[in-house]
């Protein structure tokens, strides 16, 4: 399955961070709507984040491909999926998970909520730009239509991500 390496690496890295947080006995600061109790969340999330990241990438790719086709794009779903793997996962890995890990190791759990507003928006913007470029390359769409297709995919994957990842 082409493109899966980066989403899987993102999931493993995120799961590792969650395992560290669980080992430290921490709880997420935003606990409302979690699928399990806040006391158990980090430990449970450490078990499901790797497959969840692969599933989120797959869903992002499927929705983006369908939108791109409706907007006049061409190309196979597998080609777009392969292009979106690193385009989606690497900005999140390098711009969100690695900074979270660094903040946690340097300043502790309490610092995460204070630091996140500085780097998370940059990671999201980098992800959107990379996904738009990957969509344009894989489908032949111009930048505006590629952005629309990628934005639909990113929005579609955001709901399950928001429910399951803190």
MIFI-563973 format. One record per residue: residue in one letter; chain; x, y, z of N, C-alpha, C in turn; residue number from 1. Coordinates in Angstrom, 1 decimal, padded with zeros to 4 digits. Atoms other than C-alpha are relative to their C-alpha. Layout:
PABA residu chaine   n.xx   n.yy   n.zz  ca.xx  ca.yy  ca.zz   c.xx   c.yy   c.zz num
PABA      a      A      X      Y      Z      X      Y      Z      X      Y      Z NUM
...
This chain:
PABA residu chaine   n.xx   n.yy   n.zz  ca.xx  ca.yy  ca.zz   c.xx   c.yy   c.zz num
PABA      x      A  000.9 -001.2  000.0  000.0  000.0  000.0  000.9  001.2  000.0   1
PABA      x      A -000.8 -001.2  000.2  001.8  003.1 -001.3 -000.5  001.1  000.9   2
PABA      x      A  000.3 -001.2 -000.8  001.9  006.1  001.0 -000.2 -000.3  001.5   3
PABA      x      A  000.4  000.3 -001.4  001.2  004.3  004.3  001.2  000.2  001.0   4
PABA      x      A -001.1 -000.1 -001.0  004.7  004.7  005.8 -000.1  001.3  000.8   5
PABA      x      A  000.1 -001.2 -000.8  004.3  008.3  006.8 -001.1  000.1  001.0   6
PABA      x      A  001.1  000.1 -001.0  000.8  007.9  008.4  000.3 -001.0  001.1   7
PABA      x      A -000.4  001.0 -001.0  002.1  004.8  010.2  001.0  000.6  001.0   8
PABA      x      A -001.1 -000.6 -000.9  005.2  006.7  011.5 -000.7  001.1  000.9   9
PABA      x      A  000.7 -001.0 -000.8  002.9  009.5  012.6 -000.7 -000.7  001.2  10
PABA      x      A  000.8  000.7 -001.0  000.7  007.1  014.5  000.9 -000.7  001.0  11
PABA      x      A -000.9  000.7 -000.9  003.6  005.2  016.1  000.6  001.1  000.9  12
PABA      x      A -000.6 -001.1 -000.8  005.2  008.5  017.2 -001.0  000.6  001.0  13
PABA      x      A  001.1 -000.6 -000.9  001.9  009.9  018.6 -000.3 -001.0  001.1  14
PABA      x      A  000.3  001.0 -001.0  001.2  006.6  020.3  001.2 -000.1  001.1  15
PABA      x      A -001.1  000.0 -000.9  004.7  006.7  021.9 -000.1  001.2  001.0  16
PABA      x      A  000.2 -001.1 -000.9  004.0  010.2  023.2 -001.1 -000.3  001.0  17
PABA      x      A  001.1  000.3 -000.9  000.7  009.0  024.6  000.5 -001.0  001.1  18
PABA      x      A -000.5  000.9 -001.0  002.5  006.1  026.3  000.9  000.7  001.1  19
PABA      x      A -000.7 -000.8 -000.9  004.9  008.5  027.9 -000.9  000.8  001.0  20
PABA      x      A  000.9 -000.8 -000.9  002.1  010.7  029.2 -000.8 -001.0  000.9  21
PABA      x      A  000.6  001.0 -000.9  000.3  007.6  030.5  000.9 -000.5  001.1  22
PABA      x      A -001.0  000.5 -001.0  003.4  006.4  032.3  000.3  001.1  001.0  23
PABA      x      A -000.2 -001.1 -001.0  003.7  009.8  033.9 -001.2  000.3  000.8  24
PABA      x      A  001.2 -000.2 -000.7  000.2  009.5  035.2 -000.8  001.2 -000.3  25
PABA      x      A  000.6 -001.2  000.4 -001.1  012.5  033.3 -001.4 -000.2 -000.5  26
PABA      x      A  001.4 -000.1  000.5 -004.7  013.4  032.2  000.0  001.1 -001.1  27
PABA      x      A  000.1 -001.1  001.0 -005.6  015.4  029.1 -000.7  001.2  000.7  28
PABA      x      A  000.7 -001.2 -000.6 -006.6  019.0  030.0 -001.4  000.2 -000.6  29
PABA      x      A  001.4 -000.1  000.6 -009.6  018.9  027.6 -000.5 -001.4  000.0  30
PABA      x      A  000.5  001.3 -000.2 -011.4  015.8  028.9 -001.4 -000.3 -000.5  31
PABA      x      A  001.4  000.2  000.4 -014.9  016.4  027.7 -000.1 -000.8 -001.4  32
PABA      x      A  000.2  000.7  001.2 -016.1  014.0  025.0  001.0 -001.1 -000.3  33
PABA      x      A -001.0  001.0  000.2 -013.3  011.5  025.4 -000.7 -001.4 -000.1  34
PABA      x      A  000.6  001.3  000.1 -014.1  007.9  024.4  000.2 -000.9  001.2  35
PABA      x      A -000.2  000.7 -001.3 -012.8  006.6  027.8  000.2  001.1  001.1  36
PABA      x      A -000.3 -000.9 -001.1 -012.2  008.2  031.2  001.3  000.7 -000.2  37
PABA      x      A -001.2 -000.8  000.1 -009.6  010.9  031.4  001.2 -000.7  000.6  38
PABA      x      A -001.1  000.7 -000.7 -007.6  008.8  033.8  000.6 -001.1 -000.9  39
PABA      x      A -000.4  001.1  000.8 -007.3  006.0  031.2  000.3  000.5 -001.4  40
PABA      x      A -000.1 -000.4  001.4 -007.2  008.1  028.0  001.4 -000.2 -000.6  41
PABA      x      A -001.3  000.1  000.7 -003.5  008.3  027.3  000.5 -001.4 -000.2  42
PABA      x      A -000.4  001.4  000.1 -002.9  004.6  027.9 -000.8 -000.7 -001.1  43
PABA      x      A  000.9  000.6  001.1 -005.9  003.6  025.6  000.4  000.6 -001.3  44
PABA      x      A -000.4 -000.7  001.2 -004.9  006.2  023.0  001.3 -000.6 -000.6  45
PABA      x      A -001.3  000.6  000.4 -001.4  004.7  022.9 -000.2 -001.3 -000.8  46
PABA      x      A  000.3  001.2  000.7 -003.0  001.5  021.7 -000.7  000.2 -001.3  47
PABA      x      A  000.8 -000.1  001.2 -005.2  002.9  019.0  000.5  001.1 -001.0  48
PABA      x      A -000.4 -001.1  000.9 -003.3  005.9  017.5  000.7 -000.5 -001.3  49
PABA      x      A -000.6  000.4  001.3 -001.2  004.0  015.0 -001.0 -000.5 -001.0  50
PABA      x      A  001.0  000.4  001.0 -004.1  002.2  013.3 -001.0  001.2 -000.3  51
PABA      x      A  000.8 -001.2  000.3 -006.2  005.4  013.7  000.6  000.9 -001.0  52
PABA      x      A -000.6 -000.9  001.0 -003.7  007.5  011.8  000.0 -000.6 -001.4  53
PABA      x      A  000.1  000.6  001.3 -003.7  005.0  009.0 -001.4  000.1 -000.5  54
PABA      x      A  001.4 -000.1  000.4 -007.5  005.0  008.9 -000.4  001.4 -000.3  55
PABA      x      A  000.2 -001.4  000.3 -007.6  008.8  009.0  000.6  000.4 -001.4  56
PABA      x      A -000.6 -000.3  001.3 -005.2  009.0  006.1 -000.8 -000.6 -001.2  57
PABA      x      A  000.8  000.7  001.1 -007.3  006.5  004.1 -001.3  000.8 -000.2  58
PABA      x      A  001.2 -000.8  000.1 -010.5  008.5  004.8  000.2  001.3 -000.6  59
PABA      x      A -000.4 -001.3  000.6 -008.8  011.8  004.0  000.2 -000.2 -001.5  60
PABA      x      A -000.3  000.3  001.4 -007.6  010.3  000.7 -001.3 -000.3 -000.8  61
PABA      x      A  001.2  000.4  000.7 -011.0  008.8 -000.2 -000.9  001.2 -000.3  62
PABA      x      A  000.8 -001.2  000.1 -012.9  012.0  000.4  000.6  001.0 -001.0  63
PABA      x      A -000.7 -000.9  000.9 -010.3  014.1 -001.4 -000.1 -000.5 -001.4  64
PABA      x      A  000.1  000.5  001.4 -010.3  011.8 -004.4 -001.3  000.2 -000.6  65
PABA      x      A  001.3 -000.1  000.5 -014.0  011.8 -004.7 -000.3  001.5 -000.4  66
PABA      x      A  000.2 -001.5  000.2 -014.1  015.7 -004.4  000.8  000.4 -001.3  67
PABA      x      A -000.9 -000.4  001.1 -011.2  016.0 -006.9 -000.7 -000.5 -001.3  68
PABA      x      A  000.6  000.5  001.3 -013.0  013.8 -009.5 -001.3  000.9 -000.3  69
PABA      x      A  001.2 -000.8  000.3 -016.2  015.9 -009.1  000.4  001.4 -000.5  70
PABA      x      A -000.5 -001.3  000.5 -014.1  019.0 -009.7  000.8  000.0 -001.3  71
PABA      x      A -000.6  000.1  001.3 -012.7  017.7 -012.9  001.4 -000.6  000.0  72
PABA      x      A -001.4  000.6 -000.1 -009.5  016.0 -011.7  000.0 -001.4 -000.5  73
PABA      x      A -000.1  001.3  000.5 -008.2  012.8 -013.0  001.0 -000.8  000.9  74
PABA      x      A -000.9  000.8 -000.8 -006.0  010.0 -011.6 -000.7 -001.0  000.8  75
PABA      x      A  000.6  001.1 -000.8 -006.5  006.9 -009.6  000.1  000.4  001.5  76
PABA      x      A  000.0 -000.2 -001.5 -007.3  006.8 -005.9  001.3 -000.4  000.6  77
PABA      x      A -001.2  000.5 -000.5 -004.2  004.9 -005.2  001.2  001.0 -000.1  78
PABA      x      A -001.0 -001.0  000.2 -002.0  007.6 -006.7 -000.2  001.2  000.9  79
PABA      x      A  000.2 -001.1 -000.9 -003.6  010.3 -004.7  000.2 -000.4  001.5  80
PABA      x      A -000.3  000.5 -001.4 -003.5  008.2 -001.5  001.5  000.0  000.3  81
PABA      x      A -001.5  000.0 -000.1  000.3  007.7 -002.1  000.5  001.4  000.2  82
PABA      x      A -000.5 -001.3 -000.1  000.8  011.4 -002.5 -000.5  000.7  001.3  83
PABA      x      A  000.4 -000.6 -001.2 -001.3  012.4  000.5  000.6 -000.6  001.3  84
PABA      x      A -000.6  000.6 -001.2  000.4  010.0  002.9  001.1  000.9  000.6  85
PABA      x      A -001.0 -000.9 -000.6  003.5  012.1  003.4 -000.4  001.5  000.1  86
PABA      x      A  000.4 -001.4  000.0  001.8  015.4  002.6 -000.9  000.3  001.3  87
PABA      x      A  000.8 -000.1 -001.2 -000.7  014.8  005.5  000.8 -000.3  001.3  88
PABA      x      A -000.6  000.4 -001.2  001.5  013.0  008.0  001.2  000.7  000.4  89
PABA      x      A -001.3 -000.6 -000.4  004.9  014.7  007.9 -000.2  001.4  000.7  90
PABA      x      A  000.2 -001.2 -000.8  003.6  018.2  008.8 -000.5 -000.2  001.4  91
PABA      x      A  000.5  000.3 -001.3  001.7  016.7  011.7  001.0 -000.6  000.9  92
PABA      x      A -001.1  000.6 -000.7  004.6  014.6  012.8  001.0  001.1  000.5  93
PABA      x      A -001.1 -001.0 -000.3  007.2  017.4  012.6 -000.5  001.3  000.6  94
PABA      x      A  000.5 -001.2 -000.5  005.0  020.3  013.4 -000.9 -000.1  001.3  95
PABA      x      A  000.9  000.1 -001.2  002.8  018.9  016.2  000.5 -001.1  001.0  96
PABA      x      A -000.4  001.1 -001.0  004.0  015.5  017.7  001.4  000.2  000.5  97
PABA      x      A -001.4 -000.3 -000.5  007.7  016.3  017.8  000.1  001.2  000.9  98
PABA      x      A  000.0 -001.1 -001.0  007.1  019.7  019.4 -000.6 -000.3  001.3  99
PABA      x      A  000.6  000.4 -001.3  004.7  018.2  021.9  001.0 -000.9  000.8 100
PABA      x      A -000.9  000.8 -000.7  007.3  015.6  022.8  001.1  000.9  000.6 101
PABA      x      A -001.1 -000.9 -000.5  010.0  018.3  023.1 -000.5  000.8  001.2 102
PABA      x      A  000.5 -000.8 -001.1  007.8  020.5  025.3 -000.2 -000.9  001.2 103
PABA      x      A  000.3  000.9 -001.2  006.8  017.6  027.5  001.3 -000.4  000.7 104
PABA      x      A -001.3  000.4 -000.6  010.4  016.4  028.0  000.8  001.2  000.6 105
PABA      x      A -000.8 -001.1 -000.5  011.8  019.9  028.6 -000.8  000.7  001.1 106
PABA      x      A  000.7 -000.8 -000.9  009.0  021.6  030.5 -001.2 -000.7  000.7 107
PABA      x      A  001.0  000.8 -000.7  006.5  018.9  031.6 -001.4  000.1 -000.6 108
PABA      x      A  001.3  000.1  000.5  002.9  018.1  031.0 -000.8  001.4  000.0 109
PABA      x      A  000.7 -001.2 -000.1  001.5  021.4  032.2  000.3  001.0 -001.1 110
PABA      x      A -000.4 -000.9  001.0  003.4  023.3  029.6 -000.6 -000.3 -001.4 111
PABA      x      A  000.6  000.3  001.3  001.7  021.5  026.7 -001.1  000.9 -000.4 112
PABA      x      A  001.1 -000.9  000.3 -001.5  023.5  026.9  000.4  001.4 -000.3 113
PABA      x      A -000.4 -001.3  000.2  000.4  026.7  027.0  000.8  000.2 -001.4 114
PABA      x      A -000.9 -000.1  001.2  002.8  025.9  024.1 -000.8 -000.4 -001.3 115
PABA      x      A  000.7  000.5  001.2  000.3  024.2  021.7 -000.5  001.1 -000.9 116
PABA      x      A  000.5 -001.0  000.9 -001.3  027.4  020.4  001.0  000.7 -000.9 117
PABA      x      A -001.1 -000.6  000.8  002.1  028.5  019.1  000.3 -000.8 -001.3 118
PABA      x      A -000.4  000.9  001.1  002.9  025.5  016.9 -001.1 -000.8 -000.7 119
PABA      x      A  001.0  000.8  000.7 -000.3  023.7  016.2 -000.6  000.7 -001.2 120
PABA      x      A  000.5 -000.7  001.2 -001.7  026.4  013.8  001.0 -000.1 -001.2 121
PABA      x      A -001.0  000.1  001.1  001.6  026.3  011.8 -000.1 -001.4 -000.6 122
PABA      x      A  000.1  001.3  000.5  001.3  022.5  011.6 -001.2 -000.2 -000.9 123
PABA      x      A  001.2  000.1  000.7 -002.3  022.7  010.4  000.1  000.7 -001.4 124
PABA      x      A -000.1 -000.7  001.3 -001.5  025.3  007.7  001.0 -000.7 -000.9 125
PABA      x      A -001.0  000.8  000.8  001.6  023.3  006.6 -000.7 -001.2 -000.6 126
PABA      x      A  000.7  001.2  000.5 -000.6  020.2  006.3 -001.0  000.3 -001.1 127
PABA      x      A  001.0 -000.4  001.0 -003.3  022.0  004.3  000.8  000.4 -001.3 128
PABA      x      A -000.7 -000.4  001.2 -000.7  023.5  001.9  000.6 -001.3 -000.7 129
PABA      x      A -000.6  001.2  000.5  001.1  020.1  001.5 -001.1 -000.9 -000.7 130
PABA      x      A  001.1  000.8  000.6 -002.2  018.3  000.9 -000.6  000.6 -001.3 131
PABA      x      A  000.4 -000.7  001.2 -003.3  020.9 -001.6  001.0 -000.2 -001.2 132
PABA      x      A -001.1  000.2  001.0  000.0  020.6 -003.5 -000.1 -001.5 -000.5 133
PABA      x      A  000.0  001.4  000.3 -000.2  016.8 -003.4 -001.3 -000.4 -000.9 134
PABA      x      A  001.2  000.2  000.8 -003.8  016.8 -004.7  000.1  000.6 -001.4 135
PABA      x      A -000.2 -000.6  001.3 -002.9  019.2 -007.5  000.9 -000.9 -000.9 136
PABA      x      A -000.9  000.8  000.8  000.0  017.0 -008.6 -000.7 -001.3 -000.4 137
PABA      x      A  000.5  001.4  000.3 -001.9  013.7 -008.4 -001.3  000.0 -000.9 138
PABA      x      A  001.3  000.0  000.7 -005.2  014.9 -010.0  000.0  001.0 -001.2 139
PABA      x      A  000.0 -001.0  001.1 -004.1  017.7 -012.4 -000.9  001.2  000.2 140
PABA      x      A  000.9 -001.1 -000.2 -006.4  020.2 -010.8  000.9  001.3  000.2 141
PABA      x      A -000.7 -001.3 -000.4 -005.4  023.9 -010.5 -000.1  000.2  001.5 142
PABA      x      A -000.2 -000.2 -001.5 -004.5  025.2 -007.1 -001.3  000.3  000.7 143
PABA      x      A  001.3 -000.3 -000.6 -008.0  026.5 -006.3 -000.9 -001.2  000.2 144
PABA      x      A  000.8  001.2 -000.1 -009.8  023.3 -007.1  000.7 -001.0  000.9 145
PABA      x      A -000.7  001.0 -000.8 -007.1  021.2 -005.5 -000.2  000.4  001.5 146
PABA      x      A  000.3 -000.4 -001.4 -007.5  023.3 -002.3 -001.4 -000.4  000.4 147
PABA      x      A  001.3  000.3 -000.4 -011.2  022.8 -002.3 -000.2 -001.5  000.2 148
PABA      x      A  000.0  001.4 -000.2 -010.8  019.0 -002.7  000.7 -000.4  001.2 149
PABA      x      A -000.8  000.3 -001.2 -008.1  018.8 -000.1 -000.7  000.5  001.3 150
PABA      x      A  000.7 -000.5 -001.2 -010.1  021.0  002.3 -001.2 -000.9  000.4 151
PABA      x      A  001.1  000.9 -000.3 -013.1  018.7  002.0  000.5 -001.3  000.7 152
PABA      x      A -000.5  001.2 -000.6 -011.0  015.7  002.8  000.5  000.3  001.4 153
PABA      x      A -000.5 -000.3 -001.3 -009.3  017.4  005.7 -001.1  000.3  001.0 154
PABA      x      A  001.2 -000.2 -000.8 -012.7  018.5  007.1 -000.6 -001.3  000.4 155
PABA      x      A  000.6  001.2 -000.2 -014.1  015.1  006.7  000.8 -000.9  001.0 156
PABA      x      A -000.8  000.8 -000.9 -011.2  013.5  008.6  000.1  000.7  001.4 157
PABA      x      A -000.2 -000.7 -001.2 -011.2  016.2  011.3 -001.0 -000.4  001.1 158
PABA      x      A  001.0  000.4 -001.1 -014.4  015.0  013.1  000.4 -001.2  000.7 159
PABA      x      A -000.5  001.1 -000.8 -013.2  011.5  014.0  001.3  000.3  000.7 160
PABA      x      A -001.2 -000.3 -000.6 -009.8  012.9  014.7 -000.2  000.8  001.3 161
PABA      x      A  000.3 -000.9 -001.2 -011.2  015.6  017.1 -000.7 -000.9  001.1 162
PABA      x      A  000.7  000.8 -001.0 -013.3  012.9  018.9  001.0 -000.9  000.7 163
PABA      x      A -000.9  001.1 -000.5 -010.4  010.5  019.4  001.4  000.4  000.4 164
PABA      x      A -001.4 -000.4 -000.3 -007.2  012.5  019.8  000.0  001.3  000.8 165
PABA      x      A -000.2 -001.2 -000.8 -006.3  015.0  022.5  001.5  000.2  000.2 166
